[in-house]
Amino acid sequence: MATRLRVAFAVGSLLMILMIIVYWDDVGGFALNPLQDPVVPGPGTNASSRHEGAQVGGLRPDGSRAVGRSGTPSAESREQRERKRRIRDVCSGEDYPDFPGRTRDVDQIPLRELDHLIVDDRHQIIYCYVPKVACTNWKRVMLVLSQSLVSSSSGEPYTDPETIPPDLVHNSSLYFTFAKFFSHYGALSRHMMALKLKHYTKFLFVRDPFVRLISAFRNKFERPNEFFYRHFGAAILRRYANLSGSVPDTAAEAFAVGLKPTFRQFVSYLLDPELDRTDLSNEHWQQVYRLCHPCQVHYDFIGQLENLESDAEQLLNLLQVDRLIRFPSGARNRTSASWVGDWFKQIPPAMRRDLYRLYRPDFQLFGYPEPAGLLQRDT
């Protein structure tokens, strides 16, 4: 009898928990924040500003759309409406070529493929970071908002994004992503993901795909980088450089003798049909649609690196944190779109067209025009 009572109690408790979750799903408000401690006030943060931050994210606790300080629906600027409409059109597949994963449901995406979606429960924000699209500075912003990183010198959470050391920004243990949901929510991980996708404000920033690709190449292969040399650079040299001898073991040794992959060799590597595509899926040149799943995740704000300053200002206003934080100043050595023609001079037209087909979904989803002249001529 006692055993039956315990079993009945356990089943009843489980049903009660599920009913509570369903209830909160219906009313649009919940606070299941597994990684976050109570807010620790930082310098310059007062009670009223913390209360303001508690309701940011573009959505109020009752699920209604927040309104920007201008008095108009801040998520629905004309440009944002156009960007979101274009994504819907491309994802519909009616007038655009198909691409992998377009039609699958978000529940069909393995959690490990959602590791670029960073969740800030305190402010009800989800940010999908795209490498080579100002992600270092946006990660700094997320760390400040979540107060998840404490300064070793002050003992307080960082309050200024620009003061966070670069070597700490890309520490994945600092961020709560969808890939970590199962370890925190177990069997409820998919349901919790659906709740947050429904109620949180979701944003990403994108960039011209070819410019982003050039930027990734410059950053990872034009300067000594041991990780990228060992995992990619050495393989590119062995396969495409037509070397008579062996490839140096380290990036330092290779650069010492003037040996490094060329951009054409890098493009050959990306297009090689004999290679397993999974071997090429480094986040720095992986397509944005594979990193952020815009056909499954309905983003509230799509920023562009080409308009970083104005888009960042608009986004922080939408999130109602513009009085708490400012976006860090950008890099001065940013790869320019005007360089694309020079970089592609060494790439034959047929390879350019193949490369465009590889990144065509990103061009179309995010409104970047097809580089028709680049695809048709030799220079």
DARA-V585147 format. One record per backbone hydrogen bond with DSSP energy under -0.5 kcal/mol. NH is the residue of the N-H (numbers start at 1). CO is the residue of the C=O. Records with the same first field share a line. If there is no record, write none. Layout:
NH->CO ; CO
This chain:
5->1
6->2
7->3
8->4
9->5
10->6
11->7
12->8
13->9
14->10
15->11
16->12
17->13
18->14
19->15
20->16
21->17
22->18
23->19
24->20
25->21
26->22
27->23
28->24
29->24
33->31
34->32
36->33
41->39
45->42
46->44
50->46
51->47
52->48
53->49
54->50
55->51 ; 52
56->53
60->64
63->60
66->58
68->72
71->68
74->72
76->73
81->77
82->78
83->79
84->80
85->81
86->82
87->83
88->84
89->85
90->86
91->87
92->88
93->89 ; 90
94->89
102->99
108->105
109->106
110->108
113->110
114->111
115->112
117->114
118->116 ; 127
119->176
120->125
121->119
124->120
125->120
126->201
127->118
128->203
129->116 ; 127
131->129
133->130
138->134
139->135
140->136
141->137
142->138
143->139
144->140
145->141
146->142
147->143
148->143
149->143
151->156
155->151
158->149
161->159
163->160
164->161
168->165
169->165
170->166
171->168
172->170
174->171
175->172
177->175
178->114 ; 117
179->114
180->177
181->178
184->180 ; 181
185->181
186->181 ; 182
188->185
189->186
192->188
193->189
194->190
195->191
196->192
197->193
198->194
199->195
200->196
201->124
202->200
203->126
204->301
205->128
206->303
212->208
213->209
214->210
215->211
216->212
217->213
218->214
219->215
220->216
221->217
222->217 ; 218
229->225
230->226
231->227
232->228
233->228
234->229
236->232
237->233
238->234
239->235
240->236
241->237
254->250
255->251
256->252
257->253 ; 254
258->255
259->254
260->258
266->262
267->263
268->264
269->265
270->266
271->267
272->268
275->272
279->276
280->277
281->278
282->280
285->282
286->282
290->287
291->287
292->288
293->289
296->293
297->293
298->296
299->297
300->202
301->202
303->204 ; 301
305->206
307->304
308->305
311->307
312->308
313->309
314->310
315->311
316->312
317->313
318->314
319->315
320->317
321->316
322->316
324->321
325->321
339->336
340->337
343->339
344->340
345->342
346->343
347->344
348->346
351->348
352->348
353->349
354->350
355->351
356->352
357->353
358->354
359->355
360->356
362->359
363->359
364->360
365->361
366->362
367->364
368->363
369->367
372->370
375->371
376->372 ; 373
377->373
